[in-house]
Each structure stands twice: as C-alpha cells, then as structure tokens.
Amino acid sequence: MTMNKTIYVKDFSITPGARHILDGDYSGEDFFKRILQPAFLGLKSGEVLEINLDGTDGYATSFLDEAFGGLARMYGKEKVIPFLNFISVEEPYLKEEILSYMNEK
C-alpha cells in the first residue's frame, strides 16, 4: 500500500513568486529550499509526495522550473518523477508543464 505526503502550495503562498529569493517574496528557490526538498528527502520507502497546486493566483514558469525542475536536476529525474504526484483541478495543464521542466536535460 502506497502512503502519501501532501504539500499544498497555497500554504506556502497564494501568490508564488519568481525564480530566485533575490527576485522577491515566495520564490521558487525559497519553496524548493524550505518546503519541497525537505519533504522529498523525508519520504520513506513506498511513499509518494503529492503536490497540490490549487488555491493560488497562478504560477510563473520560472517558479515552477526553479522548484520542480531544480529538484530533478539535483537528484536526477529518474529518482524524482516516480515519487511525485501533481494535483490541480483548477489548472490541470500544470502537471504536463512541470514534467516538461523536470525532463529537460
């Protein structure tokens, strides 16, 4: 039986920002360092990390690439993608967009 941990991006911010911390508040870099990376590294065997993207005012592509693409670049997409599940009822296309950043070389 697969266990899941869930991150709600809206709990980080309803207005996710740009790429880097120096670019302003609620950046992809800040989300990566404070929320995403610790949650990913804390996964136990059989766990999947669910990322609920709903409830925000939208996402800059730089935020998504820095946070999720950054995770894949740091740990290898083969070791990351199978353990993440993206959820968005409001903007279902976000899953494919994020996976495209994660699959970039």
Phi, psi and omega in degrees: 000128181276131176263153179231145167250145181236134171250130172255112182301328179299335176288335174282311177189142172277353177231072179303142187265215184268203187286302191254155177304321180292344179282345180138186184292152172058045182283164174298323178297317179296315178300316179301309186289319187269331188242300190291307183300312178298322179293318179296313181292339180273359180296139175261167180307130179088352181273150174237141178264114176269133177244110179270117186266354184284160174092007177251173177274010180118177186227135168284143178301327180295325176298310183297317180293316182295316183286300189275318174298322179298321178297316180293321178293323183286318187249354182093126184301328180294332181266354184250305189306317181297344185253009177241142175228116182267134182237126172203111174279323183290320182223074187299336179294343182300326181302311181294322178298313180296317180297327177296321176293322182289332181270354179294147180279000000 
